[in-house]
Amino acid sequence: MPKLLFLFPILFFHFLRPHHAAEDFVRQPARPLVFTPHNRPQSHPQQVHVSLVGDNHMKVSWVTDENGVPSTVEYGKLPGKYDSSATGEHTSYRYFFYSSGKIHHVTIGPLNPATTYYYRCGGSGPEFNFRTPPATYPIEFVLAGDLGQTEWTNTTLEHIHARNYDVLLLPGDLSYADTQQPLWDSFGRLVEPYASRRPWMVTQGNHEQEIFPMIYPKGFKAYNSRWPMPYKESGSESNLYYSFDVVRTHIIMLGSYADFGRDSDQYKWLANDLAKIDRSRTPWVVVLLHAPWYNSNLAHQGEGESMRVAMEEMLYNSRVDVVFSGHVHAYERFTRVYDNNADPCGPMYITIGDGGNREGLAMLYKEPKPVISLFREASFGHGRLRIMNDTHAHWSWNRNDDSSDVVADGIWLESLRHSCSCAPKMEQKMEHTSGKDEL
């Protein structure tokens, strides 16, 4: 019965055409949930994924059912030949009657840019390989939110993998385990063929909370244990928000489900992080969060409003180029916005919560369409941000409801750092902010 309840929204939406989709668009049939089993020996690695950490380093994470496996990674530039190794740490957790396997995290490096490395985890099992991001432009980010683990998810991942990219950014809602901890293991095995080859950088969504009053009041136990991000390297005290640099791009991951008021640690961290940005070194600034600040879909209306009120001015004054969010299971692209009005010096806001979750699509929108909303469609898919140089990048949204990957929306972006009308204002406001911090 629970599976039928999960599938009901998808079956219902099958009979509806996506809002603002092309007239000749035909939705593909609904697809069921998938559970990915463990079919390796207990000592072999599973759920392998890699993430960026610091300069020219990667963190390799994996799980073993056997506790005696060492937290070591051997790696090199040739298959089967490992001339380097590193040892890291391990953890585990309990959630009611569930006990996780041994969760390993090992940081390796320094690594060369744009290079394929072959690696083995724990001294046994299959060989994996990943490619490091380039040192210079162009760099291509893939974005997919609210991923889940359905056959729609499989299609999204296949379409992502069909074309090269450098880093995957996920604005929350990974496994949709929702306290059912074996689904975390299943999700890790589902994404391993992709997340073991390219760095995946994630932030949390509401489905990662898994709060249970009195027993697990703080939540995020599985998420923090399985998907640690480089928060310490960015001066953050929480895995729920952090930042990192890659190829002249500063990326900020915010926590929609961590305190964000003016007296909160996250607010203070964000102010300091923005103040330290050197736009001559990272001319692009990108922000990810889960609950959208701008949204014309009827789903989750207003859920990001209090965070927007608290933090939007900081992003505007720092001339953030684009803000990506998830949560709403649809795609929507806004113009550059500040305080609910079109503003050429504000960030472009994009909702990309359409990775393939089990809850189905958010089909209903406000009418008439707000003037700041330029494109919206309730379909599954993924996005690609290809930064070409210091001044220009290309954004495309790739619908996966079709039998093949279809680019349904695209636009060129100019960095606000090099905008003739915005750059001078940015520098003045950053100086003003810096002065306030010193007081």
Helices and strands as residue ranges (DSSP letters): H 2-13, E 46-52, E 58-64, E 72-76, E 84-87, E 89-91, E 94-95, E 98-99, E 102-108, E 116-121, E 128-131, E 139-143, H 151-162, E 167-171, H 182-195, E 200-203, G 206-208, H 221-226, G 232-234, E 242-246, E 249-253, H 265-275, E 284-288, H 305-317, E 322-325, E 331-338, E 341-342, E 348-352, E 373-377, E 381-387, E 392-399, E 406-414, G 416-418, H 423-438
